[in-house]
Amino acid sequence: MRKPALMLQGTGSDVGKSVLLAGLARALERRGLKVMPFKPQNMSNNAAVTADGGEIGRAQALQARAARVAPTVAMNPVLLKPQSERGAQIVVEGRVIGSASARDYQAMKRDLLPRVLACFRHLEAQADIVLVEGAGSAAEINLRADDIANMGFAAAADLPVVLVGDIERGGVIAQLVGTHALLEPAEQARIKAYIVNKFRGDVALFADALASLRERTGLDCLGIVPWFERARALPAEDGMALDRRVPRREGGVVIAVPRLPRIANFDDLDPLAQEKDVRLDIVEQGDPLPLCDLVLLPGSKATLADLRSLCAAGWDIDIRAHVRRGGHVLGICAGYQMLGNRIKDAHGIEGPPGEAPGLGLLDVETELTGEKILIAAEGIEIMSGSAVRGYEMHMGRTSGPDAARPMLRLGTRADGARSADGRIAGCHLHGIFAGDAFRREFLARLGGSGDKLFDYEAQIEATLDALAAHLEAHLDIDALLAIAHAR
């Protein structure tokens, strides 16, 4: 049975589709509707483990949370995780099926469409309304053949489209008119309206543009959405968010994070970035690591390649100097594996086959092999006894003498390793700093003090509620619903 549904497509990447869809999901859930979010194809190294044991893009997990439904692999059936400038790991319905170059992937899309449509139908059967997010630009005509991300999917599922433009980057009129002009007539007919997103200043100054846009596209505007500053508190989908990081705060605990080329799941850093007593410094390639209390090595989608980049940047020298000064080092997932003596990828799981020495700060070795581990987990951090919870998402198996001093106890099993003095540690558990008690204890260990009034999970919920109210105030949500029902 066909259900109400609509698709948000963008004039480009990072125009705010993911955040808008999350806010709409929460707004409609508050109106009593069962909302299912869906993105047919996503490209992101920020992923989440689902309730049914797979992985999807982080944005779709956030949208599911906004809709107050459990995230499932059907919500993002195709996830592309970049491993190099020209290739990516291909995840279909939550499971890795291999890697492909960008050119080879184009040839795969036609065979993937039936599986993508089946996932959409599965969600449609459970929902009052399905909110679908496109990827990148609706007008990527060079990728139009066998498209499953934007208009190709909209046609296959027979979906109405609302186009989103980003006025923050400038040229929103050209974005909207140009996108519309590049589409085929049948595709233009699918676009029912547009939204102008990330507006700053006096909205009255945009009034004349509305008439011009109506004349050139035949479309009406469903709202001009002002900049929503609190969106920074929500987990980001991709590395473009790191380019807009909040300027450093002075004082407090200083945490340095090398920005690896294939950094993954960097929302691990969000709770730390929002602590008042923390200065989180994400260090760009070419810059030395600053004097700090902690060097935090994040996750990576290409562990050996990013280890080479880390060393090429001279950060391995900086990290060893930091340790000699008595500093602390923490590695999460791939960052943990880099702290060991050696990393082996004999089967080329994350790139060309090979192996390389690690930083040698923990007496462990990693072999990338076997099926990918995708599990939610909870337990304690052994040094403090504080509760931790999160998810594991890795293919490496790490072992060695220092693993006899694990960082975590997750149920009946151990995870991670610690140096004898406890200053160097690592684990595979993503999301560890979302636990307020552990985060405060960890910061105290570094000489700081976490904000006792800061509840990270409660803040995410409050931000989603505020986003929903923001959209209710600035969008014609009744008109959006009418478009979805007229499908």
C-alpha positions in Angstrom: 0.0 0.0 0.0 1.4 3.4 -1.0 2.0 5.7 1.9 2.6 9.5 2.0 6.3 10.2 1.2 8.5 13.0 0.0 12.1 13.4 -0.9 14.4 16.3 0.0 17.0 16.8 -2.7 19.7 19.4 -2.6 21.4 21.9 -5.0 24.7 20.5 -3.6 26.4 18.7 -0.8 26.1 20.1 2.7 23.1 22.3 2.0 21.5 21.0 5.2 19.3 18.1 4.0 20.2 15.8 6.8 19.5 18.3 9.5 16.3 19.4 7.9 15.1 15.9 7.6 15.9 15.1 11.3 14.0 18.2 12.3 11.0 17.3 10.2 11.1 13.8 11.5 10.9 15.1 15.1 8.2 17.7 14.2 6.0 15.1 12.5 6.6 12.6 15.3 5.4 15.2 17.8 2.2 15.5 15.6 1.6 11.8 16.2 2.9 10.3 13.0 5.1 7.3 12.7 8.0 8.6 10.5 10.6 6.5 8.7 13.7 8.2 7.4 15.4 6.8 4.3 18.5 7.6 2.2 19.0 5.3 -0.7 22.7 6.0 -1.1 25.0 7.7 1.3 28.8 8.5 1.2 30.2 8.9 4.7 32.8 7.5 7.0 30.7 8.4 9.9 28.5 5.4 10.5 26.4 3.8 13.2 25.5 0.3 14.2 21.8 -0.6 13.8 19.4 -2.5 15.9 19.5 -5.3 13.4 23.3 -5.7 13.5 24.5 -3.8 10.4 25.7 -0.3 9.7 24.2 2.9 8.2 25.3 6.5 7.8 25.4 8.4 11.1 22.8 10.9 9.7 20.2 8.2 9.2 20.8 7.0 12.7 20.2 10.5 14.0 17.1 10.8 11.9 15.7 7.6 13.3 16.4 8.9 16.8 14.5 12.1 15.9 11.6 10.0 14.7 11.9 7.8 17.9 12.2 4.6 15.9 15.1 2.1 16.1 17.7 2.5 13.3 17.7 -0.4 10.8 19.8 -1.2 7.7 16.8 -0.6 5.5 17.1 3.2 6.3 20.4 3.5 4.3 20.7 0.4 2.0 23.8 1.6 0.2 26.7 3.2 2.2 29.9 4.2 0.4 32.9 4.6 2.8 35.8 6.4 1.0 39.1 4.7 1.4 41.1 6.7 -1.2 40.6 9.6 -3.6 39.0 7.2 -6.2 37.7 4.2 -4.3 35.4 3.3 -1.5 34.2 0.3 0.6 30.7 -0.7 -0.5 28.2 -1.5 2.3 24.8 -2.9 1.1 22.0 -3.5 3.6 24.4 -3.0 6.5 27.2 -5.5 5.3 30.4 -4.9 3.4 30.3 -6.5 0.0 33.7 -5.3 -1.2 35.5 -2.2 -2.5 35.2 -0.5 -5.9 36.6 2.4 -7.8 34.2 5.3 -8.5 34.1 4.1 -12.2 33.4 0.5 -11.2 30.7 1.5 -8.8 28.8 3.3 -11.5 28.4 0.0 -13.2 27.0 -1.6 -10.0 24.1 0.9 -9.5 21.6 -0.8 -11.8 21.9 -4.1 -10.0 21.5 -2.3 -6.6 18.3 -0.4 -7.4 15.9 -3.4 -6.8 17.5 -3.9 -3.3 17.2 -0.2 -2.6 13.5 -0.2 -3.6 12.8 -3.3 -1.5 14.2 -1.5 1.6 12.0 1.6 0.8 8.9 -0.6 0.5 9.8 -2.4 3.8 9.8 1.0 5.6 6.8 2.3 3.7 4.7 -0.7 5.0 5.5 0.3 8.6 5.2 4.1 8.4 2.6 6.8 8.3 5.0 8.8 6.2 8.5 8.2 4.7 11.0 11.1 4.6 13.7 10.4 1.9 17.0 12.3 1.6 18.9 12.6 -1.6 22.7 12.7 -1.9 24.8 15.6 -3.1 23.2 17.6 -5.9 20.1 16.7 -7.8 21.7 18.1 -11.0 24.8 15.8 -11.1 23.9 14.9 -14.7 27.3 13.3 -15.3 26.2 10.6 -12.8 22.5 10.4 -13.9 22.8 7.0 -15.7 21.3 4.4 -13.4 21.1 6.9 -10.6 19.8 5.6 -7.2 20.6 8.6 -5.1 18.4 11.4 -6.4 16.0 11.7 -9.4 16.7 8.2 -10.5 15.3 6.9 -7.2 12.5 9.5 -7.1 11.3 8.2 -10.4 11.6 4.5 -9.4 9.7 5.1 -6.2 7.4 7.7 -7.7 8.2 10.4 -5.1 7.5 14.1 -5.1 10.6 16.2 -4.5 11.3 19.4 -2.4 14.5 21.1 -3.4 16.8 22.6 -0.7 19.2 25.5 -1.4 21.9 26.8 0.9 22.0 30.6 1.1 24.9 30.6 3.5 27.4 29.7 0.8 26.0 32.4 -1.5 24.4 32.2 -4.9 21.2 30.4 -3.8 19.2 31.9 -6.6 21.6 30.5 -9.2 21.7 27.2 -7.2 17.9 26.7 -7.5 17.5 28.0 -11.0 20.5 26.2 -12.3 19.5 22.9 -10.7 16.0 23.2 -12.1 17.3 24.1 -15.6 19.7 21.1 -15.8 16.9 18.6 -15.1 14.9 16.8 -17.7 11.2 17.9 -18.0 9.9 14.8 -16.2 12.4 15.4 -13.4 11.4 19.1 -13.2 7.8 18.0 -12.8 8.7 16.0 -9.7 9.9 19.1 -7.9 6.9 20.6 -6.1 8.5 23.4 -4.1 11.8 24.5 -2.6 13.3 25.6 0.7 16.0 28.2 1.3 18.2 27.0 4.2 20.7 28.6 6.6 19.5 32.2 6.2 21.1 35.0 8.2 20.0 38.7 8.3 16.8 40.4 7.3 14.5 38.0 5.4 12.6 40.9 3.9 15.6 41.5 1.7 14.9 38.2 0.0 11.3 39.0 -1.0 12.1 40.1 -4.6 14.0 36.9 -5.2 10.9 34.8 -4.5 9.1 36.4 -7.5 12.1 35.9 -9.7 12.4 32.2 -8.6 8.7 31.7 -9.3 9.1 33.2 -12.8 12.1 31.1 -13.7 11.1 27.7 -12.1 7.4 27.8 -11.5 8.0 26.8 -8.0 6.8 28.2 -4.6 9.0 28.6 -1.5 7.9 26.6 1.5 10.0 28.6 3.8 13.2 30.5 4.5 14.9 28.7 7.3 17.2 30.9 9.5 20.6 29.6 10.6 20.2 27.1 13.5 23.3 27.5 15.6 22.4 24.6 17.9 22.8 22.2 15.0 26.5 22.1 16.0 25.4 19.9 19.0 24.2 17.2 16.7 26.4 14.4 15.2 27.7 15.4 11.8 27.5 13.3 8.7 30.9 13.9 7.1 34.2 15.6 7.4 33.0 18.9 6.0 31.7 19.7 9.5 35.4 19.7 10.7 36.0 22.7 8.4 33.5 24.7 10.4 34.7 23.7 13.8 34.2 26.2 16.7 37.3 28.3 17.4 39.5 27.1 20.2 38.7 28.0 23.8 41.5 29.1 26.1 42.5 27.2 29.2 41.2 24.0 30.6 42.2 20.5 29.4 43.8 20.7 25.9 43.1 17.7 23.6 44.9 17.5 20.3 43.4 15.4 17.5 45.4 14.8 14.3 43.0 15.2 11.4 43.6 12.0 9.4 42.8 12.0 5.7 40.2 9.2 6.1 39.0 10.1 9.6 36.0 8.1 10.6 33.3 8.3 13.3 34.7 11.6 14.5 31.4 12.3 16.3 33.3 10.4 19.1 34.7 13.9 19.8 31.4 15.8 20.1 30.9 15.3 23.8 34.4 16.5 24.5 34.1 19.5 22.2 31.0 20.6 24.1 32.6 20.5 27.6 33.3 24.0 29.0 36.7 22.9 30.5 38.0 21.4 27.2 39.9 22.9 24.4 39.6 20.5 21.5 42.2 21.2 18.8 41.7 19.3 15.5 45.1 19.7 13.9 45.4 20.0 10.2 48.0 18.3 8.0 51.2 20.4 7.9 50.7 21.8 11.5 52.6 20.4 14.4 50.7 18.9 17.4 50.5 21.6 20.1 51.5 21.2 23.7 48.5 19.4 25.2 47.3 17.1 28.0 46.0 14.4 25.6 46.7 13.3 22.1 43.6 11.5 20.8 43.9 9.3 17.7 40.5 8.9 16.1 39.0 6.2 13.9 40.0 5.8 10.3 38.6 4.0 7.2 42.1 3.4 5.8 44.3 2.5 8.8 47.6 1.8 7.1 47.2 4.8 4.7 46.4 7.1 7.5 49.2 5.8 9.6 51.6 6.7 6.7 50.0 10.1 6.5 50.4 10.6 10.3 54.1 9.8 10.0 54.6 11.9 6.9 53.2 14.9 8.8 55.7 14.3 11.5 53.0 13.7 14.1 54.6 10.4 15.1 57.6 12.5 16.3 55.3 14.9 18.1 53.4 12.1 19.8 56.6 10.5 21.1 57.8 13.9 22.4 54.4 14.3 24.1 54.8 10.9 25.8 58.3 11.8 27.0 56.9 14.9 28.6 54.5 12.8 30.6 51.5 13.4 28.3 48.5 11.0 27.8 47.5 9.3 24.6 44.2 7.6 23.7 43.4 5.7 20.6 39.9 4.7 19.5 39.5 1.9 17.0 42.0 2.5 14.2 43.7 5.0 16.4 44.2 2.2 19.0 45.6 -0.1 16.3 48.1 2.6 15.3 49.4 2.7 18.9 50.7 -0.8 18.6 53.9 -2.4 17.2 52.5 -3.5 13.8 49.5 -3.5 11.6 49.0 -6.2 8.9 46.5 -6.1 6.1 47.6 -9.1 4.1 44.2 -9.4 2.3 43.9 -5.7 1.3 40.8 -5.2 3.3 41.3 -1.4 3.7 43.4 -0.8 0.6 46.4 -2.4 -1.1 47.8 -5.4 0.8 50.6 -4.6 3.1 51.9 -4.1 6.6 53.7 -1.4 8.6 55.2 -0.7 12.0 52.9 1.2 14.3 53.9 3.9 16.8 55.1 1.2 19.3 53.5 2.9 22.3 51.5 -0.2 23.2 52.8 -3.8 23.0 50.1 -5.1 20.7 49.7 -6.0 17.1 46.7 -5.8 14.7 45.8 -8.1 11.8 43.0 -6.9 9.5 41.1 -10.0 8.7 37.7 -11.8 9.1 34.2 -10.5 9.1 33.5 -7.0 10.2 32.5 -6.7 13.9 29.3 -4.6 14.2 27.9 -4.7 17.7 26.5 -2.4 20.4 28.3 -2.9 23.7 28.4 -1.7 27.2 30.4 -2.3 30.3 33.0 -0.4 32.4 36.3 1.3 32.1 38.5 -0.7 34.3 40.7 2.1 35.8 37.7 4.1 37.1 34.8 1.5 37.2 32.7 4.1 35.3 30.0 2.7 33.0 30.6 2.9 29.3 28.5 2.1 26.3 28.8 2.5 22.5 29.4 0.4 19.5 32.2 -1.5 17.8 32.8 -1.3 14.0 36.1 -2.8 12.9 37.7 -5.7 11.1 41.0 -5.7 13.0 41.9 -8.2 15.7 44.3 -6.7 18.1 46.4 -8.7 20.7 49.6 -8.7 22.6 51.0 -8.4 26.1 49.5 -5.0 26.9 46.0 -6.4 26.0 46.4 -8.3 29.3 45.8 -4.8 30.9 42.5 -4.1 29.0 41.0 -0.6 29.0 37.4 -1.9 29.1 35.4 -4.8 30.3 32.4 -5.3 28.1 30.2 -7.9 29.6 32.3 -11.0 29.9 35.0 -9.9 27.5 37.9 -7.5 27.6 38.7 -4.8 25.0 41.7 -2.5 24.5 45.0 -2.2 26.2 46.8 0.1 28.6 50.5 0.9 29.3 51.8 -0.1 32.7 51.5 3.5 34.0 48.1 4.0 32.4 49.0 7.1 30.4 48.6 5.3 27.0 45.5 3.4 26.3 43.2 2.4 23.4 40.0 0.5 22.7 37.7 -0.3 19.9 34.5 1.2 21.4 33.1 4.2 19.6 30.8 6.6 21.5 32.7 6.2 24.8 32.6 9.9 25.7 28.9 10.1 25.5 28.8 8.6 29.0 28.8 11.5 31.4 30.3 9.8 34.4 33.2 8.3 32.4 33.8 11.5 30.5 34.1 13.5 33.8 36.3 10.9 35.4 38.6 10.8 32.3 38.9 14.6 32.3 39.7 14.7 36.0 42.5 12.2 35.2 43.9 14.9 32.8 43.7 17.6 35.5 40.4 19.0 34.4 36.8 18.8 35.6 33.8 17.9 33.5 30.6 20.0 33.8 28.4 18.2 36.3 25.3 19.8 34.7 26.1 18.7 31.2 24.1 15.7 30.1 25.2 14.9 26.6 22.3 12.6 25.6 19.7 15.0 27.1 21.2 17.8 25.1 20.8 15.8 21.8 17.1 15.3 22.6 16.7 19.0 23.6 18.4 20.1 20.4 16.1 17.9 18.2 13.1 19.3 20.0 14.4 22.8 19.4 15.1 22.1 15.8 11.6 20.8 15.3 10.1 24.0 16.8 12.5 26.0 14.6 11.1 24.3 11.5 7.5 24.6 12.7 8.0 28.3 12.9 9.7 28.9 9.6 8.4 26.1 7.2 5.0 25.4 5.9 4.9 21.9 7.2 1.2 21.5 6.4 2.1 22.2 2.7 4.9 19.6 3.0 2.4 17.1 4.3 0.0 17.9 1.5 2.8 17.2 -1.1 3.6 13.9 0.6 -0.1 12.9 0.7 -0.6 13.8 -3.0 2.0 11.3 -4.1 
